[in-house]
Amino acid sequence: NSMKHLKVAEYFLQFPVQYIDTSNNTSLQNLLQKLPEHKAIFIDLWASWCGPCLKAFEYNAYLDTFLLNNNIERMYISLDKNEEQWRSAINAYALGGNHY
């Protein structure tokens, strides 16, 4: 229904997509330094081909609300090798946040 799409769009806007430059194969510690200091970080490990990962995205509206209300930054770390599939899944599931 249309209300569900409005809700997803609302949360997507609260956490805009930010792609983290990893052209020089950086470590997790270096990735975390690219995010705001003194802020908790929620790390979501996923892949566009992972069925359970995609199923869990149905609950992102609730999780995003919790993260927003508790000033927690979101970072997605993908195991995808295919950049086109990865970016397509980010848009299809409205995955707002920091992406590596």
TIKETOR-417959 format. One record per residue: x, y, z of N, C-alpha, C in turn; residue number from 1; residue in three letters. Coordinates in steps of 0.02 Angstrom, whole numbers, plus 50000, padded with zeros to 5 digits. Example, Ala and Ser with C-alpha at 12.3 -4.5 7.8 and 13.67 -1.06 7.14 Angstrom:
2
@nX=50660	nY=49716	nZ=50390	caX=50615	caY=49775	caZ=50390	cX=50660	cY=49835	cZ=50390	doke=1	rovex=Ala $
@nX=50642	nY=49888	nZ=50354	caX=50684	caY=49947	caZ=50357	cX=50645	cY=50002	cZ=50394	doke=2	rovex=Ser $
END
This chain:
100
@nX=50042	nY=49940	nZ=50000	caX=50000	caY=50000	caZ=50000	cX=50044	cY=50062	cZ=50000	doke=1	rovex=Asn $
@nX=50014	nY=50119	nZ=49984	caX=50053	caY=50181	caZ=49976	cX=50081	cY=50207	cZ=50042	doke=2	rovex=Ser $
@nX=50048	nY=50194	nZ=50098	caX=50074	caY=50217	caZ=50163	cX=50141	cY=50185	cZ=50178	doke=3	rovex=Met $
@nX=50148	nY=50122	nZ=50162	caX=50212	caY=50088	caZ=50174	cX=50268	cY=50122	cZ=50135	doke=4	rovex=Lys $
@nX=50256	nY=50141	nZ=50073	caX=50307	caY=50174	caZ=50033	cX=50324	cY=50242	cZ=50061	doke=5	rovex=His $
@nX=50274	nY=50278	nZ=50087	caX=50288	caY=50344	caZ=50117	cX=50331	cY=50336	cZ=50179	doke=6	rovex=Leu $
@nX=50318	nY=50285	nZ=50219	caX=50357	caY=50273	caZ=50279	cX=50430	cY=50258	cZ=50262	doke=7	rovex=Lys $
@nX=50441	nY=50215	nZ=50212	caX=50509	caY=50199	caZ=50192	cX=50545	cY=50261	cZ=50167	doke=8	rovex=Val $
@nX=50511	nY=50301	nZ=50126	caX=50542	caY=50362	caZ=50099	cX=50561	cY=50409	cZ=50156	doke=9	rovex=Ala $
@nX=50518	nY=50414	nZ=50207	caX=50531	caY=50458	caZ=50264	cX=50595	cY=50437	cZ=50300	doke=10	rovex=Glu $
@nX=50604	nY=50373	nZ=50312	caX=50664	caY=50350	caZ=50346	cX=50726	cY=50355	cZ=50302	doke=11	rovex=Tyr $
@nX=50716	nY=50345	nZ=50238	caX=50771	caY=50351	caZ=50190	cX=50799	cY=50422	cZ=50191	doke=12	rovex=Phe $
@nX=50756	nY=50471	nZ=50198	caX=50778	caY=50541	caZ=50200	cX=50813	cY=50557	cZ=50266	doke=13	rovex=Leu $
@nX=50794	nY=50524	nZ=50321	caX=50827	caY=50537	caZ=50385	cX=50899	cY=50513	cZ=50384	doke=14	rovex=Gln $
@nX=50913	nY=50460	nZ=50346	caX=50980	caY=50433	caZ=50341	cX=50999	cY=50431	cZ=50267	doke=15	rovex=Phe $
@nX=51024	nY=50487	nZ=50239	caX=51042	caY=50486	caZ=50168	cX=51099	cY=50437	cZ=50154	doke=16	rovex=Pro $
@nX=51101	nY=50412	nZ=50093	caX=51154	caY=50364	caZ=50074	cX=51220	cY=50401	cZ=50067	doke=17	rovex=Val $
@nX=51271	nY=50376	nZ=50101	caX=51339	caY=50403	caZ=50097	cX=51384	cY=50345	cZ=50078	doke=18	rovex=Gln $
@nX=51418	nY=50351	nZ=50021	caX=51466	caY=50299	caZ=50002	cX=51534	cY=50318	cZ=50029	doke=19	rovex=Tyr $
@nX=51566	nY=50273	nZ=50065	caX=51631	caY=50285	caZ=50095	cX=51684	cY=50263	cZ=50045	doke=20	rovex=Ile $
@nX=51730	nY=50308	nZ=50030	caX=51784	caY=50294	caZ=49982	cX=51831	cY=50242	cZ=50011	doke=21	rovex=Asp $
@nX=51837	nY=50186	nZ=49977	caX=51881	caY=50132	caZ=50001	cX=51929	cY=50111	cZ=49945	doke=22	rovex=Thr $
@nX=51946	nY=50158	nZ=49903	caX=51988	caY=50143	caZ=49845	cX=52057	cY=50117	cZ=49865	doke=23	rovex=Ser $
@nX=52079	nY=50130	nZ=49926	caX=52144	caY=50106	caZ=49947	cX=52139	cY=50051	cZ=50000	doke=24	rovex=Asn $
@nX=52087	nY=50008	nZ=49993	caX=52078	caY=49950	caZ=50038	cX=52094	cY=49965	cZ=50111	doke=25	rovex=Asn $
@nX=52051	nY=50002	nZ=50141	caX=52061	caY=50026	caZ=50209	cX=52039	cY=49974	cZ=50261	doke=26	rovex=Thr $
@nX=52062	nY=49983	nZ=50322	caX=52043	caY=49938	caZ=50378	cX=51978	cY=49963	cZ=50409	doke=27	rovex=Ser $
@nX=51948	nY=49922	nZ=50452	caX=51887	caY=49942	caZ=50487	cX=51901	cY=50003	cZ=50530	doke=28	rovex=Leu $
@nX=51959	nY=50005	nZ=50562	caX=51976	caY=50062	caZ=50604	cX=51978	cY=50127	cZ=50563	doke=29	rovex=Gln $
@nX=52007	nY=50124	nZ=50503	caX=52008	caY=50183	caZ=50459	cX=51938	cY=50202	cZ=50436	doke=30	rovex=Asn $
@nX=51896	nY=50152	nZ=50423	caX=51826	caY=50167	caZ=50403	cX=51790	cY=50204	cZ=50459	doke=31	rovex=Leu $
@nX=51798	nY=50180	nZ=50520	caX=51763	caY=50210	caZ=50576	cX=51786	cY=50282	cZ=50588	doke=32	rovex=Leu $
@nX=51847	nY=50297	nZ=50571	caX=51873	caY=50366	caZ=50579	cX=51841	cY=50414	cZ=50530	doke=33	rovex=Gln $
@nX=51809	nY=50388	nZ=50477	caX=51776	caY=50431	caZ=50428	cX=51706	cY=50452	cZ=50452	doke=34	rovex=Lys $
@nX=51683	nY=50421	nZ=50506	caX=51617	caY=50436	caZ=50534	cX=51624	cY=50487	cZ=50591	doke=35	rovex=Leu $
@nX=51568	nY=50518	nZ=50611	caX=51571	caY=50568	caZ=50665	cX=51602	cY=50539	cZ=50729	doke=36	rovex=Pro $
@nX=51644	nY=50579	nZ=50761	caX=51676	caY=50558	caZ=50823	cX=51625	cY=50558	cZ=50880	doke=37	rovex=Glu $
@nX=51640	nY=50521	nZ=50932	caX=51600	caY=50520	caZ=50993	cX=51527	cY=50501	cZ=50980	doke=38	rovex=His $
@nX=51517	nY=50455	nZ=50935	caX=51450	caY=50433	caZ=50918	cX=51450	cY=50357	cZ=50912	doke=39	rovex=Lys $
@nX=51400	nY=50325	nZ=50941	caX=51395	caY=50253	caZ=50934	cX=51381	cY=50236	cZ=50861	doke=40	rovex=Ala $
@nX=51403	nY=50177	nZ=50840	caX=51395	caY=50156	caZ=50771	cX=51363	cY=50087	cZ=50769	doke=41	rovex=Ile $
@nX=51311	nY=50079	nZ=50729	caX=51279	caY=50016	caZ=50717	cX=51306	cY=49990	cZ=50651	doke=42	rovex=Phe $
@nX=51339	nY=49932	nZ=50652	caX=51367	caY=49903	caZ=50591	cX=51322	cY=49846	cZ=50567	doke=43	rovex=Ile $
@nX=51300	nY=49851	nZ=50505	caX=51257	caY=49800	caZ=50474	cX=51297	cY=49766	cZ=50418	doke=44	rovex=Asp $
@nX=51314	nY=49703	nZ=50429	caX=51351	caY=49663	caZ=50380	cX=51298	cY=49628	cZ=50336	doke=45	rovex=Leu $
@nX=51303	nY=49638	nZ=50270	caX=51251	caY=49612	caZ=50226	cX=51277	cY=49600	cZ=50155	doke=46	rovex=Trp $
@nX=51234	nY=49573	nZ=50112	caX=51249	caY=49565	caZ=50040	cX=51183	cY=49563	cZ=50002	doke=47	rovex=Ala $
@nX=51185	nY=49586	nZ=49940	caX=51124	caY=49588	caZ=49899	cX=51097	cY=49518	cZ=49883	doke=48	rovex=Ser $
@nX=51140	nY=49467	nZ=49889	caX=51120	caY=49398	caZ=49874	cX=51100	cY=49359	cZ=49938	doke=49	rovex=Trp $
@nX=51101	nY=49391	nZ=49995	caX=51087	caY=49359	caZ=50059	cX=51013	cY=49365	cZ=50076	doke=50	rovex=Cys $
@nX=50975	nY=49311	nZ=50068	caX=50903	caY=49312	caZ=50081	cX=50885	cY=49336	cZ=50151	doke=51	rovex=Gly $
@nX=50915	nY=49308	nZ=50204	caX=50898	caY=49331	caZ=50272	cX=50915	cY=49405	cZ=50283	doke=52	rovex=Pro $
@nX=50969	nY=49429	nZ=50252	caX=50987	caY=49500	caZ=50258	cX=50931	cY=49543	cZ=50229	doke=53	rovex=Cys $
@nX=50908	nY=49525	nZ=50169	caX=50857	caY=49564	caZ=50135	cX=50791	cY=49561	cZ=50173	doke=54	rovex=Leu $
@nX=50775	nY=49504	nZ=50201	caX=50714	caY=49496	caZ=50242	cX=50716	cY=49541	cZ=50303	doke=55	rovex=Lys $
@nX=50775	nY=49547	nZ=50334	caX=50782	caY=49588	caZ=50394	cX=50771	cY=49662	cZ=50379	doke=56	rovex=Ala $
@nX=50781	nY=49683	nZ=50316	caX=50771	caY=49753	caZ=50299	cX=50699	cY=49775	cZ=50307	doke=57	rovex=Phe $
@nX=50652	nY=49728	nZ=50312	caX=50582	caY=49745	caZ=50324	cX=50574	cY=49782	cZ=50390	doke=58	rovex=Glu $
@nX=50621	nY=49774	nZ=50436	caX=50617	caY=49804	caZ=50502	cX=50659	cY=49867	cZ=50508	doke=59	rovex=Tyr $
@nX=50685	nY=49891	nZ=50452	caX=50728	caY=49950	caZ=50453	cX=50693	cY=50013	cZ=50480	doke=60	rovex=Asn $
@nX=50629	nY=50020	nZ=50466	caX=50593	caY=50079	caZ=50490	cX=50596	cY=50082	cZ=50566	doke=61	rovex=Ala $
@nX=50587	nY=50025	nZ=50599	caX=50590	caY=50023	caZ=50672	cX=50661	cY=50034	cZ=50697	doke=62	rovex=Tyr $
@nX=50709	nY=50001	nZ=50665	caX=50778	caY=50008	caZ=50684	cX=50803	cY=50080	cZ=50672	doke=63	rovex=Leu $
@nX=50786	nY=50109	nZ=50615	caX=50806	caY=50177	caZ=50600	cX=50778	cY=50226	cZ=50652	doke=64	rovex=Asp $
@nX=50716	nY=50215	nZ=50673	caX=50687	caY=50258	caZ=50725	cX=50727	cY=50254	cZ=50789	doke=65	rovex=Thr $
@nX=50745	nY=50192	nZ=50809	caX=50785	caY=50183	caZ=50869	cX=50853	cY=50217	cZ=50862	doke=66	rovex=Phe $
@nX=50886	nY=50207	nZ=50805	caX=50952	caY=50236	caZ=50794	cX=50949	cY=50312	cZ=50795	doke=67	rovex=Leu $
@nX=50899	nY=50340	nZ=50763	caX=50891	caY=50413	caZ=50760	cX=50878	cY=50441	cZ=50829	doke=68	rovex=Leu $
@nX=50834	nY=50409	nZ=50866	caX=50816	caY=50433	caZ=50934	cX=50873	cY=50427	cZ=50983	doke=69	rovex=Asn $
@nX=50921	nY=50383	nZ=50969	caX=50977	caY=50372	caZ=51015	cX=51044	cY=50398	cZ=50987	doke=70	rovex=Asn $
@nX=51040	nY=50438	nZ=50935	caX=51099	caY=50470	caZ=50905	cX=51153	cY=50419	cZ=50886	doke=71	rovex=Asn $
@nX=51132	nY=50366	nZ=50853	caX=51177	caY=50313	caZ=50832	cX=51185	cY=50316	cZ=50757	doke=72	rovex=Ile $
@nX=51247	nY=50316	nZ=50734	caX=51263	caY=50317	caZ=50663	cX=51258	cY=50246	cZ=50634	doke=73	rovex=Glu $
@nX=51237	nY=50241	nZ=50572	caX=51229	caY=50175	caZ=50540	cX=51282	cY=50166	cZ=50486	doke=74	rovex=Arg $
@nX=51314	nY=50107	nZ=50487	caX=51362	caY=50090	caZ=50435	cX=51346	cY=50021	cZ=50408	doke=75	rovex=Met $
@nX=51336	nY=50017	nZ=50342	caX=51326	caY=49953	caZ=50308	cX=51392	cY=49931	cZ=50279	doke=76	rovex=Tyr $
@nX=51411	nY=49868	nZ=50292	caX=51469	caY=49839	caZ=50260	cX=51444	cY=49781	cZ=50218	doke=77	rovex=Ile $
@nX=51453	nY=49787	nZ=50152	caX=51428	caY=49738	caZ=50106	cX=51482	cY=49689	cZ=50085	doke=78	rovex=Ser $
@nX=51461	nY=49627	nZ=50074	caX=51506	caY=49575	caZ=50050	cX=51501	cY=49566	cZ=49974	doke=79	rovex=Leu $
@nX=51463	nY=49611	nZ=49942	caX=51452	caY=49607	caZ=49870	cX=51517	cY=49619	cZ=49831	doke=80	rovex=Asp $
@nX=51523	nY=49582	nZ=49776	caX=51579	caY=49593	caZ=49729	cX=51555	cY=49634	cZ=49669	doke=81	rovex=Lys $
@nX=51490	nY=49629	nZ=49654	caX=51460	caY=49663	caZ=49597	cX=51433	cY=49731	cZ=49619	doke=82	rovex=Asn $
@nX=51467	nY=49785	nZ=49599	caX=51448	caY=49852	caZ=49622	cX=51378	cY=49872	cZ=49599	doke=83	rovex=Glu $
@nX=51360	nY=49853	nZ=49537	caX=51294	caY=49871	caZ=49511	cX=51238	cY=49839	cZ=49553	doke=84	rovex=Glu $
@nX=51246	nY=49774	nZ=49569	caX=51196	caY=49740	caZ=49612	cX=51193	cY=49771	cZ=49681	doke=85	rovex=Gln $
@nX=51251	nY=49788	nZ=49708	caX=51255	caY=49819	caZ=49774	cX=51217	cY=49885	cZ=49776	doke=86	rovex=Trp $
@nX=51233	nY=49930	nZ=49728	caX=51200	caY=49995	caZ=49727	cX=51124	cY=49989	cZ=49712	doke=87	rovex=Arg $
@nX=51107	nY=49941	nZ=49671	caX=51036	caY=49929	caZ=49655	cX=50997	cY=49907	cZ=49718	doke=88	rovex=Ser $
@nX=51027	nY=49863	nZ=49758	caX=50995	caY=49840	caZ=49819	cX=50988	cY=49897	cZ=49870	doke=89	rovex=Ala $
@nX=51039	nY=49940	nZ=49873	caX=51036	caY=49998	caZ=49919	cX=50975	cY=50041	cZ=49902	doke=90	rovex=Ile $
@nX=50965	nY=50053	nZ=49838	caX=50907	caY=50094	caZ=49817	cX=50841	cY=50057	cZ=49825	doke=91	rovex=Asn $
@nX=50840	nY=49993	nZ=49807	caX=50778	caY=49954	caZ=49810	cX=50752	cY=49948	cZ=49882	doke=92	rovex=Ala $
@nX=50798	nY=49941	nZ=49929	caX=50778	caY=49932	caZ=49999	cX=50784	cY=49997	cZ=50040	doke=93	rovex=Tyr $
@nX=50796	nY=50053	nZ=50006	caX=50801	caY=50118	caZ=50039	cX=50848	cY=50115	cZ=50099	doke=94	rovex=Ala $
@nX=50909	nY=50092	nZ=50088	caX=50957	caY=50083	caZ=50142	cX=50997	cY=50147	cZ=50154	doke=95	rovex=Leu $
@nX=50966	nY=50193	nZ=50191	caX=51000	caY=50255	caZ=50208	cX=51054	cY=50242	cZ=50259	doke=96	rovex=Gly $
@nX=51111	nY=50276	nZ=50253	caX=51166	caY=50268	caZ=50300	cX=51232	cY=50267	cZ=50263	doke=97	rovex=Gly $
@nX=51284	nY=50250	nZ=50298	caX=51351	caY=50247	caZ=50270	cX=51364	cY=50178	cZ=50241	doke=98	rovex=Asn $
@nX=51390	nY=50176	nZ=50179	caX=51400	caY=50113	caZ=50144	cX=51473	cY=50102	cZ=50126	doke=99	rovex=His $
@nX=51495	nY=50041	nZ=50139	caX=51563	caY=50018	caZ=50121	cX=51556	cY=49953	cZ=50084	doke=100	rovex=Tyr $
END
